[in-house]
Amino acid sequence: MSTETKEKALMGGEFLIRDVRAKDVFIPEEWNEEQVMMKQTCLDFVNQEIVPLLERIEKQEEGLMPSLLEKAGELGMLGISIPEELGGMGMDFKTSMLCTEALGEAHSFSVAYGAHTGIGTLPILYYGNEEQKAKYIPKLASGEWKACYCLTEPSSGSDANSGKTKATLSEDGKHYIINGQKMWITNAGFADVFTVFAKIDDDENLSAFILTKEMEGITLNAEEKKMGIKGSSTRQVFFNNVKVPVENLLYERGKGFKIAVNILNIGRIKLAGGVMGGSKGVITYAVTYANEREQFGRPISKYGAIRNKLAQMAIKTYVVESATYRATQNIEDEINHLVEGGMDKGAATLKGIASYAPECAMLKVFGSEVLDYVADEAVQIYGGMGYSAETRVEMSYRDSRINRIFEGTNEINRMLTVDMLLKKAMKGELDLMGPAMKVANELMGIPDFSAPSDNEFERMREVIGRFKKAVLMVAGAAAQKLAMSLAKEQEVLMNIADMAIQLYAAESVVLRVEKLAEMKGLDAIKVELEIMRSFMFEASETINKSGREALMSFGEGDELRMMMLGMKRFTKMEPFNIKESRRVVAQAIIDANKYCF
């Protein structure tokens, strides 16, 4: 991208206070040939190696999942973003996201793959010293070794830093002796390498250690019986006087929580990519079935109730894709900017992703809830057959549910979103209070009654601008009214987060469709225009509802009435035929017999 674009690029959270030009965002229609080939390689792997074995994977056939990871390693899929000198392919962050999307249809395999390539490998890749990286990363990239990540404990889930696993330095100073217990550890049943978090002596903060399976004192419970992702290995791991060489301390003493937080940022946006791929697959199953299944002498895809479901499934998925790859490009640009400034690629990657931590949290929430919606509606479209274990949608329905818990629950991520934005404001990285005060003053003024623009994209940008005012009004009033107690008002924080999520998603789809119009012309994107219009209506309703709920939770008297009027003004949209808009979208995927955008 040009120097001018980089200088004007939005930093994390600035979507709330700055306008964005369509030409400055990346959209999925811009993938290059190499990236499309990488995606196709991953899709072919899923269809040829995973789908025919789904039943065997679900039964956790001994040795099957490790062998599939090894096959993926042979194709380079385990080392997409690992540097070439460490046995990887050295591809950029955006390409790794595209491959994550392609593997999103792989059910339990995608979980094993994500745990290995993400939380299993990245702590060593980004925080290991040169000796540690040289020892472990090439074998993790090839699939010879498999990895897992041991953070969660029975008494420490969301509050990870409260873990009780202990590490004590041996008398000769050559080993740390680790004792403790971890649970819900993905890939534990076949992992060769364990990244384990523990507190050294009486430290307040965690440290991280690299353990290997042959170390004496590591034992595993039986496989957990789970609602979904049954084919993934999930076990408790026990450490009983495990002797770990001091050189296996990862990064620095007491800095383990920093590792955990930064790796979670990556995991959150990667999860958004995976669930997006899952949603596209489920929509294809649903529309194929709707075209084949006949009732009352015609395919059920002819009926309005079914078309409405298919349309909303496709609209939400398209928007997740728009928002996820917009943020992915922002992260990629920041990584490149930091590297050009002399920073190490690994450090630049971590810092670049951390810069957009609020967006990562929002996308994790939005994407996981869209997949849950899509999977649920697909089961409904299948009817009784959707409840049968013979169908992919039944498996998708069960498998989708974990994503609202993975990488921090959606409730935690909602609160984190607001917390991170406010912290950026307090550090002076993000000027929220200035624009919020401006919006508060605007409430006292006369509304703008000028005629709307003839250009639809200009009108949509005006609506997005009002959405931003709605979020700033509520967030600013809450911060002012509740002050230090705001952190305890979780319902209000979640309301504000929902407003911000819908704003970011709505702006992303408008920017994507506007850029498409510039690339292809309006006549070529009639369906995409309807996707934009339909989602903008949905976003206006959600922002309005969440905003009113928040305001009624702390506002009172004339001030409340004034802000409620402001909320109505800021979320107003011109009426249009929403039914016909959704029918256009549904017809496109019905004709294609698949998700086709």
HELIX and SHEET records of a PDB file:
HELIX    1   1 THR A    3  LYS A    8  1                                   6    
HELIX    2   2 GLU A   14  LEU A   16  5                                   3    
HELIX    3   3 ALA A   22  ASP A   24  5                                   3    
HELIX    4   4 PRO A   28  GLU A   30  5                                   3    
HELIX    5   5 GLU A   33  PHE A   45  1                                  13    
HELIX    6   6 VAL A   46  ILE A   50  3                                   5    
HELIX    7   7 VAL A   51  LEU A   53  5                                   3    
HELIX    8   8 LEU A   54  GLU A   58  1                                   5    
HELIX    9   9 LEU A   64  GLU A   74  1                                  11    
HELIX   10  10 GLU A   84  LEU A   86  5                                   3    
HELIX   11  11 PHE A   93  ALA A  102  1                                  10    
HELIX   12  12 LEU A  103  GLU A  105  5                                   3    
HELIX   13  13 SER A  108  GLY A  114  1                                   7    
HELIX   14  14 ALA A  115  GLY A  120  3                                   6    
HELIX   15  15 LEU A  122  TYR A  127  1                                   6    
HELIX   16  16 GLU A  130  SER A  142  1                                  13    
HELIX   17  17 ALA A  160  SER A  162  5                                   3    
HELIX   18  18 VAL A  246  ASN A  248  5                                   3    
HELIX   19  19 GLY A  256  GLU A  292  1                                  37    
HELIX   20  20 ILE A  300  LYS A  302  5                                   3    
HELIX   21  21 GLY A  304  GLU A  340  1                                  37    
HELIX   22  22 LYS A  345  SER A  355  1                                  11    
HELIX   23  23 ALA A  357  TYR A  382  1                                  26    
HELIX   24  24 GLY A  383  TYR A  387  5                                   5    
HELIX   25  25 ARG A  392  SER A  400  1                                   9    
HELIX   26  26 ARG A  401  ARG A  404  5                                   4    
HELIX   27  27 ASN A  410  MET A  426  1                                  17    
HELIX   28  28 MET A  433  GLU A  442  1                                  10    
HELIX   29  29 GLU A  456  LEU A  482  1                                  27    
HELIX   30  30 ALA A  483  LYS A  488  5                                   6    
HELIX   31  31 GLN A  490  LYS A  520  1                                  31    
HELIX   32  32 LEU A  522  ILE A  525  5                                   4    
HELIX   33  33 LYS A  526  PHE A  554  1                                  29    
HELIX   34  34 GLY A  557  PHE A  570  1                                  14    
HELIX   35  35 ILE A  578  ALA A  592  1                                  15    
SHEET    1   A 6 ALA A 147  CYS A 150  0                                        
SHEET    2   A 6 VAL A 193  ILE A 200  1                                        
SHEET    3   A 6 LYS A 166  LEU A 169  1                                        
SHEET    4   A 6 HIS A 175  THR A 186 -1                                        
SHEET    5   A 6 THR A 234  PRO A 245 -1                                        
SHEET    6   A 6 ILE A 218  LEU A 220 -1                                        
SHEET    1   B 4 ALA A 147  CYS A 150  0                                        
SHEET    2   B 4 VAL A 193  ILE A 200  1                                        
SHEET    3   B 4 SER A 207  THR A 212 -1                                        
SHEET    4   B 4 LEU A 249  LEU A 250 -1                                        
SHEET    1   C 2 GLU A 294  GLN A 295  0                                        
SHEET    2   C 2 ARG A 298  PRO A 299 -1                                        
END                                                                             
